[in-house]
Every structure is written in structure tokens, then in C-alpha cells.
Amino acid sequence: RSSADTETAITEDAEVAEAVSTSADAQSNDVQVASDAEAVRSSADTETASAEDAEVAEAVSTSADAQSNDIQVPLVEDSPEAAAEAMGNEALAELEEVAPGLEISVNAAGEMEGMEEMLAAEGSLPAFGGAADDVREMEMTVEDGVATTPDPTSLKLNAEGDLEAFLSALVANGATIIAVLILFSILRTRFPLTYSHNVITGVAPFKPKDTFFGWVEASLNLTVQQANESIGLDNAMLLEYTHLSMKILAYTGIPMFVIMGPMNYFFGGHAAGLDTLSYLSFGNVQESSWLYWIHALCIWGVVLVVVNQVYKAQRQFLELRYEWLITMPEIRANTIMVEGIPDDIQSDERLKAFFADMFPGSKVKSAYLAKDTDELCALIEAHRREKDKLLTAQYEWEKAGRTTASRPMMRATILGTSVDALDYHAQHITDLEAQIKKRRKQLKQDALQVEGVNCDKGFVTFFSRQDAEIALRLDFTADAHEFICSIPPAPEDILWADLKQDPTAEQARYALGYGLVIALYFSYMPMVIGITNVAKVIHMGPLQPVWQGVAPTAGLQFMVAMLPTFLMLIFTSCFTIFAEAWAQRKLQTWYFWFQVVFVLMATAVGQDANTFTKTLLDKPIAIFGVLADTMPYATHFYMNWVVLQCTTHSLNLLRAANLFKFHAFSQLFEVEEARKRSEPEDQDYYGLGSRSARWSITLIVCIVFGTLCPPINMLGLMSFAVCRLVYGYLFVFAETRKSGLGGAFWVEKLRQLFIGCIIYVILMTGVLAKRAANLGPACIAGPSLAYVVYCMLRFDTALKWEKLPYKDLMSKGLSAKKRRPATAEYVQPELLD
């Protein structure tokens, strides 16, 4: 094993020189490495090389224990024997590139002989970074030719040189945020209709100062109660979630960063090697270190802090929730939504009569069934388009000087003669109004008959709230699919088209919807990987150091941004949702779980979501090993990801899409009309559900990786501070008010924190079990999983929030409370004269 380049040979091969030996034992499958150690040490740097490599050389021995070989290899669909041998040979080729000089062979069963001893020397390699990562990226257990651990992801794992890339990205993102804040301060004064409309209309609780950064003070001085009164409870609780997140990260992250970080650095054994970004992290702690006992206690500390803060925040929320319920508009408080109305009761009068029998004594005020108004809606839509065309023509005439000669002309048909556009559109509007009036009158007459235009869903309004609340708790027939009563959405938020859907086709639509969601699940990661790989090959020249910090998250960021749109298309096309706010609530849940799998556990899922899912279904207990084998090596990736969130939030402050639409519509309509058409922002990505899911996953990423990588807690704290600043202004002073569900999004975010804690405990218990000298630390940390599950199950029963307690409902002072004004009623707007 002599080499012309002696120095290279020493650094790469001296670690195996001491293990060179021969064996005559033919029955053992051990792979012996033979070499002349003295020949390798013929360099002038012999003493240095020997000192550095003696530990590894001593550890290299022979073994044939095939069951402990952990090599990640691609799946091969073939016979078990052929698959095992093919996977073993492919992994061997990759391993030889990483560790040349290790003579490792593959037997007929695909078993790599000699790997156990090489991996046993990991204590001398960086723990979660550097050269060891090249070996760990291939770790996969192979049993009977079947891979039981997912394929590795191509997302960038911890490596040497990450510190420089991270600092470059941090500086670039910081500069971008500062530039955006300055630009926003300029735009706010130039386009008040886009950035300060709530101040102009008096919706905002107070007027910000007219100074350059006056909006900053206004945002920071805003209280949750003020936000609740101005924009509704759901958006107000989004701001409160930033407070909760900062508290959790401060209580857990600051001790991690200032205490455990230095301990990892000074007492961890310097396992990170040249991976300087991991010096404060788990990656700097060698296996069997005594620090793992302390980390086991830290896991309990994190769990206790999160659970305590969640329960404390929920108790504070209940006061706001009950206030929201008490002050609910009377028409909504006294109304119930009814589904599954039998055919013989499908008319307004019969539905009212049915509930009047259930509640004798003139307690039912009115009943209304959704009606098939598709033809009427088509006429109304045509009428709206004609009005738009007329407004556009009038605006063009105004700009032309409003003279007789400048009246706009148009062709009614392609080959027709030119006609006056104003007269043509005005006449069409008159004709359509007559048709609409006629069709509306006919619909009202048809609705008097049973069935016909009447659908199987509707609303029943009572004179008193107490009767409405009692109705929600009753079963009116033995059939569970009849007279299903629920709290109705706000009347102005109802999706009447969903209430008109044919119930016989509902199951087929749901099956199609779930099928599309499953297809999206299995195609998600390949798209992420593809975009990321394209981003990685792009060279940005002088900006390459900055790009290196952005490129690894490019695919993930793109799919995270587009996923809400994909999901909403599926929901609105296939599911019956009834209200915009309910669609956002559904989006929050599904979007969150997609991010758990494809953001939080991206490295564990790898490029093959199918294999990952199959592994967990076949061997659920394998989740401990799967997460511990993959996620600790991606902490640098998530540090960059959290930093990028700060920039994303700051860019949202510019409301670029709204400003562009306002400018475009200003060329066609009056200023106020242009403003109306430019609002609201895209609800797929910027709605309550999407924002809630993204904020939840950001906090959970920081919690899950906070012990492995203490600096990420500080980055998360910074991210939520930017959130509070940006959205404290946007929600209250700029964006239009949205219909909400009275805190339902908040409660779901708290539930999701329990899910995050469960993943955190599973990950950390698995890591401790693999890296500690014994199972003691894992046994200390493991029981915290049971505690989290218990607290999660108790959460909904101990802190009920959906309905008013009965004692409050029956309170004599309930009716004296001031109600919020109603803006609509439970009647299809197209049927209103």
C-alpha cells in the first residue's frame, strides 16, 4: 500500500495500517485487511499521521455479524437474494469512495462483512457532521433483501464549511429584512388605501404616528384585546401565538443556548471535528459521553415547559372565547344548521312546523332550506360582468374628456357594426335585471312545494338562544343521518353552492378527494427533491456563498408555498365545506400534517415517501430508530430554513400582490373600486388556515431540534419576533377583516404542539438510546412520552371551549350583553330583492 504521494496515503489509509493481518480460519466470514504498516509510515510526517490514526487503526478488526450491518441502499425489486446482493454491491461502491483502503466484501446474502468494526470506530469521527455523514447517509438495515429504513434525502446534511454558508445567508437575510422594512415605510405613506385602509375607515383601534417608523410603535403597542375587537378573535389569537412561541423558546432555548451549548463545546469531546457550526450542538458530543444524562433531564424540562405554557395559554383563551360566544350576533346565536332533512319535510314551512312540534310554545322564529338557484346565479353573474364592462367604458370616457365624440364604441358581434358601448351595456343590464326578477319570483313560488328546488340542508332560527343550544344537543330521530344539527357558520361566510350539492354523490366526491390527497402525498417529495437539485447546480457567481444557504431549502420553500393552493383546489372541488372559514380550518389540519412529514421529517422520509410509510406501518416501533438515524444530521438545514422564515414574513409586509392589483385596477376603475378589487390577499397561502399551519411547524421545528442544536432556539425566537412586528401591523391596520370561528384555529395549534412534543421525545429517546453508553438516559427521557400523551388527551376534556357552560347559558344577564352587529342573514343572497 505504498503511494507516490506519501502524505495523501498517510491521511487516507493509515487508519487501517495497524489492522493489516491474515487469517486462516476459513469458517469465519470475517474480512481481513492486509498491508504493510511500516511502508505506509515512510513519510516525513509519520509521527503526526500515526498519532491521528492509531485509534481508528486499532478499532478495525473483522466480523461476520450480518444482522448489525447498517447501510442505506436503494430498494431493488427482485428476489430477496438478488436484491440483497445488488444492494450490498452498490453500497460497497459508495463506501469505498468515502473510506478508501477498507477491504470490505459482500457475501451471497448481500451482507457487508467488516462493516461493524469500521462503524465501531465512529467515536473518533464527527458525531453529526463532517466525514461521518458520508457514511451515515447510507445507513439502512437490510433484512431478507428488504430495506426497513427509508432512503436518504438529497437535502443537504451537516458538513464542514456550513458555518461560512450559514453566516453568509444570515447576513443576506438580515440585509433583506432591513431593506424591506425601509421600503414598506416609504410605501405606507404613498399608498394608504393598500397599507392603512383600516385606519382610514376607523376599524383600527388607533392611528399610528405619521413618522417614518411610526408603524413599528403601533404594532408593538397593540394588545390582543384591541386586535380582538378590531379584526376578530381568530386573527387576534394568531398574534397571541407569537407571544406563546417566544415564551416557550425563551424558557427552553435560552438555557439550552447559554448552558448546554457551552457544555457541548467544552465537554462533548470535540466530535464535530472541522464542522464548526456544530460546536454548540449534539454533533460535538461523542458517543458514551456523560453529557447524555444531563440531556435526558433537559428533555423533561422542555416537555414540562411546553405543556405548562399550553395549558396556561388555553385558560387565558377561554375568557376571550366565552366573551366571543356571549357577544355573538343574535341571528347566529339563535340559529342552528340542519343537515339530512328528509324528503317529506323539504320546504320552509314543513321544516318550521317540525321544530315547532319539538319545541312547543311558539319558540321557532323561522326556517329556511337551501335552494337550487344555479340558473339564477348564472344570470346574476352575467349581470355582474356587464356592470364591470359598463364601469370600464365609463372610466374610459371620463379619461377621454367626456365629450360626445369621445364616447367609446364596440362591436356587439365579430362581424357586426360598431355600437355605442355605454348604451349597449346599459341595455343589456336592463334586460338581465328583468330576467333576474322573473326567475327569482318563480323560484320563490317553486320553493313552496316539497322537494323540487329545495335541498336537504337548511337553517332554523329560534326566538331564544337557550332553545337553540338545547336543539344542538338533541337527537330528533333514530336515524343518525337525519336532522344533524350543528353551530352554523357566519351568514356572510356561507358557501351556498356546497349546501346545494346532491348528497347521493357526496361519498363519491369524498373518495375522489381523498385519492387526490394521497396522490399529492406520494408525489410531494419527488417534486421537492427535483427543485432542490436544480437549485444546487445553479452557480450564482459572486453570490454563490449566499446561494449555498438558500439553495438547499429552495424546493421545500416552493412546495410549502404551493401546497395550500393544491389542497384548497381539492377541498373546494371534492368536499362539502359550507363556509370559507371551515375550508381554512380544514386546510390548517391537512397542511400541518404535510409539513410534519415533508418539512419536519424530510430527512427521515428521504426521496421515497412510499418506503417511509410502509416502514412505519410494518414496524411502528422503528420510528425511534428512523428519526434518530436521520434527523440529527440535518440541523444546519433547519437553521437556514428558520432564518428564511424571517425574510418570508418581512416580504409579506409589502403586500406586493395587493399593491400590483390595486395599481392595475386603478387604470380601469375609480380608486375605491380598484381597492375593493385588490382585496383580500390570496387566501390559499395567506389565509388563517395556511398561516396557522406554517407558524405551528416553525415552532415545532425549533422545539424538536432545540436540544440537538441549541442555536436554533435563538433563530426561532428571532423569527417569531419578526412575525409579531409584521403581522401586528398587517392584521389590524392593513388587511380586511375575515370571518372566523371564534378561536378554533388557536385550539388546533395548541393540539399540534402536543404532536410536536411527541415527535421530539421519540427523536431524542432514540438518539440517547443509540449514543449513550447504556440505556439509562433513554429510560429517563422515554416516560415523558406517556406524560405528553396523557396531557394531550386531557386537554379537550379539562378545558372545554366550543360551547358556553350551561350555567352561563342560563344566566339572566346573558340577554343583557351587547351583541356584535349582524351583517347578513341565513337566506341565499341571490334570492334577496
Buried (B, 14 or more C-beta within 10 A) or exposed (E): BEBEEBEEBBBBBBBBBBBBEEEEEEEEBBBBBEBEBEEBBEBEEBEBBBEBBBBBBEBBBBBBEBEEBBBBBBBBEEEBEEBBBBBBBBBBEBBEEBBEBBBBBBBEBBBBBBBBBBBBBBBBBBBBBBBBBBBBBBBBBBEEBBBBBBBBBBBBBBBBBBBBBBEBBBEBBBEBBEEBBEEBBEBBBEBEBBBBBBBEEEBBBEEBEEEEBBBBEBBEEBEBEBBBBBBBBBBBBBBBBBEBBBBBBBBBBBBBBEEBBBBBBEBBBBBBBEBBBBBBBBBBBBBEBEBBBBBBEBBBBBBBBBBEBBBEBBEEBBEBBBBBBBEBBBBBBBBBBBBBBBEEBBBBEBBBBBBBEBBEEEBBBBBBBBBBBEEBBEBBEBBEBBBBBBBBBBBBBEEEEEEEEEBBEBEEEEEEEEBBBBEBBBEBBEEBBEBBEEBBEEBEEEBEEEEBBBBBBBBBBBBBBBBBBBBEEEEBEEEEEBBBBEBBBBBBBBBBBBBBBEEEEEEEBEEBBEEBBEEBBEEBBEBBBEBBBEBBEEEEEEEEBBBBBBBBBBBBBBBBBEBBBBBBEBBBEBBBBBBBBBBBBBBBBBBBBBBBBBBBBBBBBBBBBBBBBBBBEEEEEBBBBBBBBBBBBBBBBBBBBBBBBBBBBBBBBBBEBBBEBBEEBBEBBBEEBBBBBBBEBEBBBBBBBBBBBBBBBBBBBBBBBBBBBBBBBBBBBBBBBBBBBBBBBBBBBBBBBBBBBBBBBBBBBBBBBBBBBBBBBBBBBBBBBBBBEEEEBBBBBBEBBEBBBEBBEEBEEEBEBEBBEEEEBEBEEBEEEEBBEBEBBBBBBBBEE
